[in-house]
């Protein structure tokens, strides 16, 4: 046993690992994107706070620019507005690309 230990100490075997940092970063970003997409699919409705967060707009900006448009999808339940997530995303893309 001591003989084997002496051999290992005299001839240590090194393991060298090379990591492609860019490949790891890309895999990480893809995993995050998949998770975000899954969360987006799970969300059926947005409330006004989520709409403000998603658009990076204040409530007044939303009201002044597209809230009152007939095509803008919205549902009022009690005193609170809800926005169907998929339809609202589609509308916002059309609205944004339609701006000049």
C-alpha positions as CSV (number, residue, x, y, z in Angstrom):
1,X,0.0,0.0,0.0
2,X,2.7,2.4,0.9
3,X,4.5,1.6,-2.4
4,X,1.4,2.6,-4.4
5,X,1.2,5.9,-2.4
6,X,4.8,6.7,-3.2
7,X,4.2,6.0,-6.9
8,X,1.2,8.4,-7.0
9,X,3.2,11.1,-5.2
10,X,6.1,10.8,-7.6
11,X,3.9,10.6,-10.8
12,X,0.9,12.7,-10.1
13,X,-1.7,12.6,-12.9
14,X,-3.2,16.0,-13.5
15,X,-6.6,16.4,-15.0
16,X,-7.0,19.5,-17.2
17,X,-10.5,20.8,-18.0
18,X,-11.1,23.4,-20.6
19,X,-14.4,25.2,-20.6
20,X,-15.8,27.2,-23.5
21,X,-17.3,30.1,-21.5
22,X,-19.2,31.4,-24.5
23,X,-20.9,28.0,-25.1
24,X,-21.8,27.8,-21.4
25,X,-23.2,31.4,-21.5
26,X,-25.2,30.5,-24.6
27,X,-26.7,27.4,-22.9
28,X,-27.5,29.4,-19.8
29,X,-29.3,32.1,-21.9
30,X,-31.3,29.5,-23.8
31,X,-32.4,27.8,-20.6
32,X,-33.5,31.2,-19.2
33,X,-35.4,31.9,-22.4
34,X,-37.2,28.5,-22.3
35,X,-38.2,29.2,-18.7
36,X,-39.5,32.7,-19.5
37,X,-41.5,31.3,-22.4
38,X,-43.0,28.7,-20.2
39,X,-44.0,31.3,-17.6
40,X,-45.5,33.4,-20.4
41,X,-47.6,30.5,-21.6
42,X,-48.8,29.8,-18.1
43,X,-50.0,33.4,-17.7
44,X,-53.6,33.8,-19.1
45,X,-54.3,37.3,-18.1
46,X,-52.3,40.4,-17.2
47,X,-53.6,43.0,-14.7
48,X,-52.8,46.7,-15.2
49,X,-49.5,46.4,-13.2
50,X,-48.3,43.6,-15.4
51,X,-49.3,45.6,-18.5
52,X,-47.3,48.6,-17.3
53,X,-44.4,46.3,-16.5
54,X,-44.5,44.5,-19.9
55,X,-44.7,47.7,-21.9
56,X,-42.4,49.8,-19.7
57,X,-45.1,52.6,-19.8
58,X,-46.9,54.5,-17.2
59,X,-50.7,54.1,-16.9
60,X,-51.2,57.6,-18.4
61,X,-49.1,56.7,-21.4
62,X,-51.1,53.5,-22.0
63,X,-54.4,55.4,-21.6
64,X,-53.3,58.2,-24.0
65,X,-51.9,55.9,-26.7
66,X,-53.9,52.7,-27.1
67,X,-56.1,51.7,-24.1
68,X,-59.3,53.2,-25.7
69,X,-58.7,51.7,-29.1
70,X,-61.6,49.4,-30.0
71,X,-59.2,46.5,-31.0
72,X,-57.2,46.7,-27.7
73,X,-58.2,43.5,-25.8
74,X,-59.5,44.2,-22.3
75,X,-62.0,42.9,-19.8
76,X,-63.3,44.7,-16.7
77,X,-64.1,42.5,-13.8
78,X,-65.6,44.4,-10.9
79,X,-63.5,47.6,-10.8
80,X,-60.3,46.0,-12.2
81,X,-59.1,45.7,-15.8
82,X,-57.6,42.4,-17.1
83,X,-55.9,41.9,-20.4
84,X,-55.7,38.5,-22.1
85,X,-52.0,37.8,-22.3
86,X,-51.6,36.3,-25.8
87,X,-54.0,38.7,-27.5
88,X,-52.5,41.7,-25.7
89,X,-49.0,40.7,-26.8
90,X,-50.2,40.4,-30.4
91,X,-52.0,43.8,-30.3
92,X,-49.0,45.5,-28.7
93,X,-46.6,44.2,-31.5
94,X,-49.0,45.4,-34.2
95,X,-49.4,48.7,-32.5
96,X,-45.7,49.3,-32.0
97,X,-44.8,48.3,-35.5
98,X,-47.6,50.4,-36.9
99,X,-46.2,53.5,-35.3
100,X,-44.1,55.7,-37.5
